[in-house]
Amino acid sequence: MPATIAAPVLFFTGPVATIVSGVATAAVGTDCPAGNLVVVPIVGQSGGSIKTLVDSAGNVYSRAIQQLGAHDCELWYVNNCLHLPAAGTFTATTVAGGNYLPLGAVYVRNAGGLDQTAGLSVTAATTFTLTTGAINGSEIAFAVCNDDGFTTFTEDVTWTQLLGSPVTNNPAMDFAWKFVSSAASWNPSWTAAQHVDGLIATFQATGFDVAGHTWSEC
């Protein structure tokens, strides 16, 4: 049977200031052990996108999903990561310009392959409901949204906010997670109608526990 997915650990919180297009590097503050899933949300202006994302340990990240509307909202990940020590760095390159904010990064023990993704853009709205396709088994889901600056943001009560307002000092985005065993659905809300871009990605459990033994041996 698959291993049990652990709760995500936030090991990097990005700067509040945006990073202008080109190549940008941000330093990691906490150790990220080898063998985990690493998930990195990045938001920015419409008209550009992230071209590559790597870190100083040699991990090369893949984009799980991009939602490009009035803003750019992306989620990047790497499976079975190499050890990224404290004081390591993330380096992103952009294409077609734009200002980007690396929101942060989490690692997740016993999670791996990308499964379901979904994205949407809403205009002059104060809420949305975003739902993925069907899920078989237990998975972990991550959600990201981006706008010009929420006045008062209310997280979906079934999700746990990792970054954004009010948990961190960045009112223009949200990064949240939850365990799911069926389609992942996210329903945040905010005051003052505006254009918001959002996405969800889910990740499956691995067939082994990264702490040491395979479940098939038990």
BELSUL-V225922 format. One record per pair of residues at least 24 apart in sequence whose ideal C-beta (glycine too) atoms are under 10 Angstrom apart, sorted by the first residue. I is the first residue (numbers start at 0). J is the second residue. D is the distance in Angstrom with one decimal. If there is no record, write none. Layout:
# BELSUL-V225922
I_J_D, I_J_D
This chain:
# BELSUL-V225922
0_136_9.4, 0_204_8.9, 0_206_8.4, 0_214_5.5, 0_215_8.4, 0_217_8.7, 1_109_7.8, 1_110_9.7, 1_111_9.3, 1_136_6.7, 1_137_7.4, 1_138_9.7, 1_203_7.4, 1_204_3.7, 1_205_6.6, 1_206_5.7, 1_207_8.5, 1_208_9.6, 1_214_6.9, 2_108_8.2, 2_109_3.9, 2_110_8.7, 2_111_9.4, 2_137_10.0, 2_204_5.7, 2_205_5.4, 2_206_7.0, 2_207_5.8, 2_208_4.4, 2_209_7.8, 2_210_9.0, 2_212_9.8, 2_213_8.6, 2_214_5.7, 3_108_9.0, 3_109_6.1, 3_110_9.9, 3_137_7.6, 3_178_9.8, 3_204_7.1, 3_205_10.0, 3_208_7.9, 3_214_9.2, 4_36_8.8, 4_107_6.5, 4_108_7.5, 4_109_5.0, 4_110_4.8, 4_111_9.3, 4_137_6.4, 4_138_7.2, 4_139_5.0, 4_178_6.8, 4_202_7.9, 4_203_8.5, 4_204_5.0, 4_205_8.3, 5_35_8.8, 5_36_9.9, 5_106_9.2, 5_107_6.2, 5_108_4.0, 5_109_5.8, 5_110_7.7, 5_139_8.7, 5_208_9.5, 5_209_9.1, 5_210_9.7, 6_105_9.3, 6_107_7.8, 6_108_8.8, 6_139_8.5, 6_159_8.4, 6_176_8.0, 6_178_8.3, 7_35_9.5, 7_36_8.7, 7_37_9.7, 7_38_7.2, 7_104_9.6, 7_105_3.9, 7_106_7.0, 7_107_4.8, 7_108_9.0, 7_110_8.5, 7_139_7.1, 7_141_7.9, 7_159_8.8, 7_161_7.0, 7_176_5.5, 8_32_9.1, 8_35_8.4, 8_104_9.6, 8_105_6.0, 8_106_5.4, 8_107_7.5, 8_108_8.2, 8_161_10.0, 9_103_6.0, 9_104_7.6, 9_105_5.2, 9_106_8.8, 9_161_5.6, 9_162_7.5, 9_166_9.9, 9_167_9.6, 9_174_9.0, 9_176_9.8, 10_35_9.7, 10_37_8.5, 10_83_8.1, 10_85_8.4, 10_87_9.8, 10_103_8.3, 10_104_6.1, 10_105_6.8, 10_106_5.9, 11_37_9.3, 11_39_8.0, 11_54_9.5, 11_83_8.9, 11_85_9.7, 11_87_9.0, 11_88_9.7, 11_89_7.1, 11_101_8.0, 11_102_9.2, 11_103_5.3, 11_104_4.0, 11_105_8.2, 11_106_9.3, 12_101_9.2, 12_102_7.9, 12_103_4.6, 12_104_8.5, 12_161_9.2, 12_162_6.8, 12_167_6.6, 12_168_9.8, 12_169_9.3, 13_39_9.0, 13_40_9.0, 13_41_8.3, 13_42_9.7, 13_89_8.5, 13_99_9.5, 13_100_6.1, 13_101_3.8, 13_102_5.2, 13_103_5.3, 13_104_8.2, 13_162_8.1, 13_167_9.4, 13_169_8.5, 13_172_10.0, 14_100_7.5, 14_101_7.6, 14_102_9.8, 14_169_9.5, 15_100_7.8, 15_167_8.3, 15_168_5.7, 15_169_5.6, 15_170_9.8, 15_171_9.5, 16_98_9.2, 16_100_7.9, 17_42_9.1, 17_43_7.3, 17_44_8.4, 17_97_9.0, 17_98_3.9, 17_99_6.4, 17_100_5.0, 17_101_9.6, 17_171_9.5, 18_43_8.6, 18_91_7.8, 18_93_8.6, 18_97_9.8, 18_98_6.7, 18_99_5.4, 18_100_6.9, 18_101_7.1, 19_93_8.7, 19_96_8.4, 19_97_8.4, 19_98_5.7, 19_99_8.2, 20_44_9.0, 20_46_9.8, 20_47_6.2, 20_92_9.0, 20_93_4.4, 20_94_8.3, 20_95_7.8, 20_96_4.2, 20_97_5.4, 20_98_7.0, 20_99_7.3, 21_91_9.5, 21_92_7.4, 21_93_6.5, 21_96_8.7, 21_99_9.8, 22_50_9.6, 22_51_9.2, 22_90_6.5, 22_91_7.3, 22_92_5.0, 22_93_7.9, 23_49_9.9, 23_89_8.6, 23_90_7.2, 23_91_5.5, 23_92_8.1, 23_93_7.8, 23_98_10.0, 23_99_7.1, 23_100_9.9, 23_101_7.5, 24_53_10.0, 24_54_9.6, 24_55_8.6, 24_88_4.9, 24_89_6.9, 24_90_4.7, 24_91_8.0, 24_101_9.7, 25_54_9.7, 25_88_6.5, 25_89_5.1, 25_90_8.1, 25_91_8.2, 25_100_10.0, 25_101_5.3, 25_103_9.5, 25_104_9.2, 26_55_9.1, 26_85_8.8, 26_86_6.2, 26_87_7.4, 26_88_5.3, 26_89_8.2, 27_54_7.6, 27_55_8.2, 27_56_9.3, 27_83_6.1, 27_84_7.7, 27_85_6.1, 27_86_6.7, 27_87_4.6, 27_88_6.5, 27_89_7.0, 27_104_7.5, 28_85_6.3, 28_86_8.1, 28_87_9.6, 28_103_10.0, 29_83_9.5, 29_84_9.3, 29_85_5.6, 29_86_9.7, 29_87_9.8, 29_104_9.6, 29_106_9.4, 30_82_7.8, 30_83_7.5, 30_84_5.5, 30_85_4.9, 30_86_9.3, 30_87_8.6, 30_106_9.5, 31_56_8.1, 31_58_9.1, 31_80_6.7, 31_81_9.1, 31_82_7.1, 31_83_4.1, 31_84_7.7, 31_85_8.5, 31_87_7.6, 31_104_7.6, 31_105_9.1, 31_106_4.9, 32_80_8.2, 32_81_9.9, 32_82_6.1, 32_83_8.5, 32_84_9.6, 32_106_7.0, 32_108_8.1, 32_209_7.8, 32_210_9.7, 33_58_9.8, 33_79_8.0, 33_80_6.3, 33_81_5.7, 33_82_4.1, 33_83_8.4, 33_106_9.8, 33_209_8.0, 34_78_9.4, 34_79_5.8, 34_80_6.9, 34_81_8.8, 34_82_8.5, 34_106_9.3, 34_108_7.7, 34_109_9.2, 34_111_9.9, 34_205_9.0, 34_207_9.2, 34_208_9.5, 34_209_3.8, 34_210_8.7, 35_77_9.1, 35_78_8.7, 35_79_7.6, 35_80_5.4, 35_81_9.9, 35_82_9.5, 35_83_9.5, 35_105_9.2, 35_106_4.1, 35_107_6.0, 35_108_5.5, 35_109_8.3, 35_110_7.7, 35_111_9.3, 35_205_9.7, 35_209_6.3, 36_76_6.4, 36_77_7.5, 36_78_5.7, 36_79_7.8, 36_80_7.3, 36_105_8.6, 36_106_6.7, 36_107_4.5, 36_108_8.0, 36_109_8.4, 36_110_4.2, 36_111_5.8, 36_112_8.9, 36_113_9.3, 36_139_8.2, 36_202_5.9, 36_203_9.6, 36_205_8.2, 36_209_9.5, 37_75_8.6, 37_76_6.4, 37_77_5.1, 37_78_8.4, 37_79_9.6, 37_80_4.8, 37_81_9.7, 37_83_7.6, 37_89_9.7, 37_104_6.0, 37_105_7.2, 37_106_5.1, 37_107_7.8, 37_110_9.9, 38_63_7.9, 38_74_6.6, 38_75_7.4, 38_76_4.9, 38_77_8.7, 38_103_9.4, 38_104_6.9, 38_105_5.3, 38_106_7.9, 38_107_6.9, 38_110_8.7, 38_113_9.9, 38_139_8.9, 38_141_5.5, 38_143_9.6, 38_161_9.7, 38_174_9.0, 38_176_8.5, 38_200_7.8, 38_202_7.6, 39_63_9.7, 39_73_8.7, 39_74_7.4, 39_75_4.5, 39_76_7.0, 39_77_8.5, 39_89_7.0, 39_91_8.8, 39_101_6.9, 39_102_7.8, 39_103_7.5, 39_104_4.6, 39_105_8.1, 39_141_9.9, 39_174_9.8, 40_72_7.9, 40_73_7.2, 40_74_5.4, 40_75_7.8, 40_76_9.9, 40_100_9.2, 40_101_8.1, 40_102_4.5, 40_103_7.0, 40_104_8.3, 40_105_9.0, 40_141_7.3, 40_142_9.0, 40_143_4.4, 40_144_9.6, 40_145_9.0, 40_161_8.7, 40_162_7.5, 40_163_9.9, 40_172_7.8, 40_173_9.2, 40_174_4.8, 40_175_9.8, 40_198_8.9, 40_200_9.6, 41_65_9.5, 41_71_8.1, 41_72_8.2, 41_73_4.9, 41_74_7.8, 41_75_6.6, 41_89_9.5, 41_91_6.9, 41_93_9.6, 41_99_5.8, 41_100_7.0, 41_101_5.4, 41_102_6.5, 41_103_9.6, 41_104_9.9, 41_143_8.5, 41_145_9.4, 41_172_9.8, 42_66_9.8, 42_70_6.5, 42_71_6.6, 42_72_5.3, 42_73_7.3, 42_74_9.9, 42_98_9.7, 42_99_7.2, 42_100_5.4, 42_101_8.8, 42_102_6.4, 42_143_6.9, 42_144_8.3, 42_145_3.9, 42_146_9.1, 42_169_9.3, 42_171_7.5, 42_172_5.1, 42_173_9.5, 42_174_9.0, 42_196_8.4, 43_67_9.8, 43_70_6.9, 43_71_4.4, 43_72_8.2, 43_73_7.9, 43_91_9.9, 43_93_7.8, 43_96_9.5, 43_97_4.9, 43_98_5.8, 43_99_3.7, 43_100_6.5, 43_101_9.5, 43_145_7.8, 44_69_8.8, 44_70_6.3, 44_71_6.2, 44_95_10.0, 44_96_8.1, 44_97_4.1, 44_98_5.4, 44_99_7.8, 44_100_9.8, 44_145_9.4, 45_69_5.6, 45_70_5.6, 45_71_5.7, 45_72_9.6, 45_95_9.9, 45_97_7.5, 45_120_9.7, 45_145_9.7, 45_194_9.7, 45_196_8.3, 46_70_9.7, 46_71_7.7, 46_95_6.0, 46_96_6.6, 46_97_5.7, 47_71_6.3, 47_93_5.6, 47_94_6.2, 47_95_4.1, 47_96_4.9, 47_97_3.1, 47_98_8.6, 47_99_7.7, 48_73_6.9, 48_93_7.1, 48_94_5.7, 48_95_6.7, 48_96_9.8, 48_97_7.8, 48_99_9.1, 49_73_5.7, 49_75_7.1, 49_91_5.4, 49_92_7.4, 49_93_5.9, 49_94_7.6, 49_97_9.3, 49_99_6.7, 49_101_9.2, 50_91_8.0, 50_92_4.7, 50_93_6.0, 50_94_4.3, 50_95_8.9, 51_75_9.5, 51_90_8.1, 51_91_7.0, 51_92_4.8, 51_93_9.1, 51_94_9.0, 52_76_9.4, 52_77_8.7, 52_89_6.7, 52_90_7.5, 52_91_4.9, 52_92_8.0, 52_101_8.7, 52_104_10.0, 53_77_9.2, 53_88_9.2, 53_89_7.5, 53_90_5.5, 53_91_8.2, 53_92_8.8, 54_80_8.4, 54_81_8.3, 54_83_5.4, 54_87_6.0, 54_88_6.4, 54_89_5.1, 54_90_7.0, 54_91_9.9, 54_104_8.8, 55_81_9.8, 55_83_7.1, 55_84_8.6, 55_86_8.7, 55_87_4.5, 55_88_4.6, 55_89_8.0, 55_90_7.6, 56_80_7.3, 56_81_4.4, 56_82_6.1, 56_83_4.2, 56_84_7.5, 56_87_5.8, 56_88_9.2, 57_81_5.4, 57_82_9.8, 57_83_9.1, 58_82_9.5, 58_83_6.7, 58_87_9.5, 58_89_9.2, 60_89_8.6, 60_91_9.0, 60_104_9.6, 61_113_7.9, 62_113_10.0, 62_200_9.8, 63_113_5.3, 63_114_9.8, 63_115_9.9, 63_116_6.0, 63_141_8.4, 63_198_8.3, 63_199_9.6, 63_200_4.2, 63_201_9.3, 63_202_8.4, 64_113_8.7, 64_115_9.7, 64_116_4.1, 64_117_7.8, 64_118_5.7, 64_141_9.9, 64_143_8.9, 64_198_5.0, 64_199_7.9, 64_200_5.4, 65_116_9.6, 65_118_7.5, 65_196_9.5, 65_198_7.6, 66_116_9.5, 66_117_9.1, 66_118_3.6, 66_119_6.9, 66_120_6.5, 66_129_9.5, 66_143_8.2, 66_144_8.5, 66_145_8.2, 66_195_9.8, 66_196_4.7, 66_197_6.4, 66_198_4.5, 66_199_9.7, 67_118_8.7, 67_120_8.2, 67_196_7.3, 68_118_8.9, 68_119_8.4, 68_120_3.2, 68_121_8.4, 68_122_8.4, 68_145_8.8, 68_146_9.7, 68_194_6.6, 68_195_8.2, 68_196_4.2, 68_197_9.2, 69_120_7.0, 69_121_9.8, 69_122_7.9, 69_145_8.8, 69_146_7.8, 69_147_8.0, 69_193_8.7, 69_194_4.1, 69_195_8.2, 69_196_6.6, 70_97_9.4, 70_120_8.6, 70_144_9.0, 70_145_4.4, 70_146_6.6, 70_147_7.8, 70_171_8.6, 70_172_9.0, 70_194_7.6, 70_195_8.1, 70_196_5.0, 70_197_9.9, 71_95_9.7, 71_97_6.5, 71_98_9.7, 71_99_7.6, 71_145_7.3, 71_196_7.6, 72_118_7.4, 72_120_8.9, 72_143_5.5, 72_144_6.5, 72_145_4.4, 72_146_9.4, 72_172_8.2, 72_195_9.0, 72_196_4.5, 72_197_6.6, 72_198_5.6, 73_99_8.8, 73_118_9.9, 73_143_7.8, 73_145_9.2, 73_196_10.0, 73_198_7.9, 74_102_9.8, 74_113_9.5, 74_116_8.2, 74_118_9.4, 74_141_6.3, 74_142_8.8, 74_143_5.7, 74_174_9.0, 74_198_6.1, 74_199_8.6, 74_200_5.1, 75_101_9.6, 75_104_9.0, 75_200_9.8, 76_104_9.7, 76_105_9.8, 76_107_9.4, 76_110_9.5, 76_111_9.6, 76_112_9.8, 76_113_6.7, 76_141_8.7, 76_200_7.6, 76_202_7.3, 77_106_9.8, 78_110_8.4, 78_111_4.9, 78_112_6.7, 78_113_8.3, 78_202_8.5, 78_205_8.4, 79_111_6.9, 79_205_8.2, 79_209_8.2, 80_106_7.0, 80_209_9.9, 100_145_8.6, 100_169_7.4, 100_171_7.9, 100_172_7.1, 102_143_7.4, 102_145_9.1, 102_161_8.5, 102_162_5.1, 102_163_8.0, 102_167_8.6, 102_169_7.4, 102_172_6.0, 102_173_9.1, 102_174_5.3, 103_161_6.9, 103_162_5.0, 103_163_9.9, 103_167_8.1, 103_169_9.6, 103_174_6.6, 104_161_10.0, 104_162_9.9, 104_174_10.0, 105_139_9.8, 105_141_7.9, 105_161_6.6, 105_162_9.3, 105_174_8.5, 105_176_7.5, 107_139_6.0, 107_141_9.1, 107_176_8.6, 107_202_7.2, 107_204_9.9, 107_205_9.8, 107_209_9.8, 108_205_8.8, 108_208_7.7, 108_209_5.4, 108_210_7.4, 109_139_9.3, 109_203_10.0, 109_204_5.9, 109_205_5.3, 109_206_9.3, 109_207_7.8, 109_208_5.8, 109_209_6.2, 109_210_8.6, 109_214_9.5, 110_137_9.9, 110_138_7.8, 110_139_5.3, 110_201_9.6, 110_202_4.7, 110_203_7.1, 110_204_6.3, 110_205_6.6, 110_209_9.5, 111_202_6.5, 111_203_6.0, 111_204_7.3, 111_205_4.3, 111_206_8.4, 111_207_9.4, 111_209_9.7, 112_138_9.5, 112_201_9.8, 112_202_6.6, 112_203_4.7, 112_204_9.0, 112_205_8.0, 113_138_10.0, 113_200_6.4, 113_201_7.7, 113_202_5.9, 113_203_7.9, 114_138_6.0, 114_139_9.8, 114_140_9.2, 114_179_9.7, 114_183_9.6, 114_200_8.1, 114_201_4.8, 114_202_6.4, 114_203_5.1, 115_140_8.1, 115_179_8.9, 115_182_7.6, 115_183_6.8, 115_199_7.5, 115_200_7.3, 115_201_4.5, 115_202_9.2, 115_203_9.5, 116_183_9.8, 116_198_6.9, 116_199_6.7, 116_200_4.8, 116_201_7.6, 117_142_9.4, 117_182_9.0, 117_183_7.8, 117_184_9.3, 117_185_8.8, 117_197_8.9, 117_198_6.8, 117_199_5.0, 117_200_8.2, 117_201_9.1, 118_143_9.3, 118_144_9.8, 118_196_7.5, 118_197_6.7, 118_198_4.0, 118_199_7.5, 118_200_9.2, 119_144_9.4, 119_185_9.9, 119_195_8.8, 119_196_7.6, 119_197_5.9, 119_198_7.8, 119_199_9.4, 120_144_9.9, 120_145_10.0, 120_194_6.9, 120_195_7.3, 120_196_4.8, 120_197_7.8, 120_198_9.9, 121_146_9.6, 121_192_9.2, 121_193_8.8, 121_194_6.9, 121_195_5.4, 121_196_8.1, 121_197_7.9, 122_192_8.6, 122_193_8.2, 122_194_5.0, 122_195_8.5, 123_192_4.6, 123_193_7.0, 123_194_7.3, 123_195_9.9, 124_188_9.2, 124_189_8.9, 124_192_5.8, 124_193_7.4, 124_194_7.9, 124_195_6.6, 125_150_10.0, 125_153_9.8, 125_187_9.9, 125_188_5.9, 125_189_5.9, 125_190_6.6, 125_191_7.3, 125_192_5.2, 125_193_8.2, 125_195_9.2, 126_153_8.7, 126_155_9.6, 126_186_6.6, 126_187_6.9, 126_188_3.9, 126_189_7.4, 126_192_9.6, 126_195_9.1, 127_185_8.2, 127_186_7.2, 127_187_7.4, 127_188_8.4, 127_189_9.9, 127_195_6.8, 127_196_9.8, 127_197_6.4, 128_155_9.1, 128_184_6.4, 128_185_7.2, 128_186_4.7, 128_187_9.2, 128_197_10.0, 129_155_9.7, 129_183_8.5, 129_184_7.1, 129_185_4.9, 129_186_7.8, 129_187_9.0, 129_197_5.6, 129_198_7.5, 129_199_5.7, 130_181_10.0, 130_182_5.4, 130_183_7.0, 130_184_4.3, 130_185_7.7, 130_186_9.2, 130_199_8.0, 131_179_8.2, 131_181_9.4, 131_182_5.3, 131_183_4.6, 131_184_7.7, 131_185_9.0, 131_198_9.9, 131_199_5.4, 131_200_8.2, 131_201_6.0, 132_182_6.3, 132_183_9.1, 132_201_9.1, 133_181_7.0, 133_182_5.5, 134_179_5.8, 134_180_6.6, 134_181_5.7, 134_182_6.1, 134_183_6.9, 134_201_6.1, 134_203_8.6, 135_180_8.7, 135_181_9.0, 135_203_8.9, 136_179_9.7, 136_180_6.9, 136_181_10.0, 136_203_7.0, 136_204_6.8, 137_178_6.5, 137_179_7.6, 137_180_5.2, 137_203_8.5, 137_204_5.9, 138_177_9.8, 138_178_7.4, 138_179_5.4, 138_180_7.4, 138_181_9.6, 138_183_7.8, 138_200_9.9, 138_201_4.6, 138_202_6.0, 138_203_5.4, 138_204_6.9, 139_176_6.4, 139_177_7.6, 139_178_5.8, 139_179_7.3, 139_183_9.3, 139_200_9.5, 139_201_6.8, 139_202_5.4, 139_203_8.6, 139_204_8.2, 140_175_8.8, 140_176_6.5, 140_177_5.5, 140_178_7.6, 140_179_4.9, 140_182_9.6, 140_183_4.0, 140_184_9.2, 140_185_8.0, 140_199_5.8, 140_200_7.1, 140_201_4.5, 140_202_7.8, 141_174_7.2, 141_175_7.3, 141_176_5.1, 141_177_8.7, 141_183_9.1, 141_185_9.9, 141_198_8.8, 141_199_7.1, 141_200_5.6, 141_201_7.8, 141_202_7.7, 142_173_7.4, 142_174_7.4, 142_175_4.9, 142_176_7.3, 142_177_8.1, 142_183_7.8, 142_184_9.8, 142_185_4.7, 142_187_8.0, 142_197_6.8, 142_198_7.0, 142_199_4.8, 142_200_8.2, 142_201_9.9, 143_172_7.1, 143_173_6.9, 143_174_5.3, 143_175_8.0, 143_185_9.8, 143_196_8.8, 143_197_6.7, 143_198_5.5, 143_199_8.1, 143_200_8.6, 144_171_9.6, 144_172_6.6, 144_173_5.0, 144_174_8.5, 144_175_8.9, 144_185_8.5, 144_187_6.7, 144_189_9.2, 144_195_5.5, 144_196_6.5, 144_197_3.6, 144_198_7.5, 144_199_9.7, 145_171_6.7, 145_172_5.0, 145_173_8.2, 145_174_9.9, 145_194_9.7, 145_195_7.1, 145_196_5.3, 145_197_7.6, 145_198_9.2, 146_170_9.0, 146_171_6.0, 146_172_7.6, 146_173_9.1, 146_189_7.8, 146_191_9.6, 146_193_5.5, 146_194_6.5, 146_195_4.5, 146_196_7.4, 146_197_9.2, 147_171_6.4, 147_191_9.8, 147_193_6.4, 147_194_7.7, 147_195_9.1, 148_172_9.3, 148_189_9.9, 148_191_9.1, 148_193_8.5, 149_173_7.8, 149_187_9.2, 149_188_9.7, 149_189_4.5, 149_190_7.8, 149_191_7.7, 149_193_8.1, 149_195_8.3, 150_189_6.7, 150_190_4.7, 150_191_4.6, 150_193_8.9, 151_188_9.1, 151_189_6.3, 151_190_4.5, 151_191_8.1, 152_187_6.8, 152_188_7.8, 152_189_4.7, 152_190_8.3, 152_195_10.0, 153_186_9.7, 153_187_6.5, 153_188_4.8, 153_189_6.7, 153_190_8.6, 154_185_9.3, 154_186_9.6, 154_187_5.8, 154_188_8.8, 155_184_8.3, 155_185_5.4, 155_186_4.8, 155_187_5.2, 155_188_8.2, 156_186_8.8, 156_187_9.8, 157_183_9.7, 157_184_8.1, 157_185_8.4, 157_186_8.2, 158_183_9.2, 158_184_9.7, 158_185_6.3, 158_186_8.9, 158_187_7.9, 158_199_9.9, 160_187_9.1, 163_187_9.4, 164_189_9.3, 172_197_10.0, 173_197_8.2, 175_199_9.5, 177_201_9.7
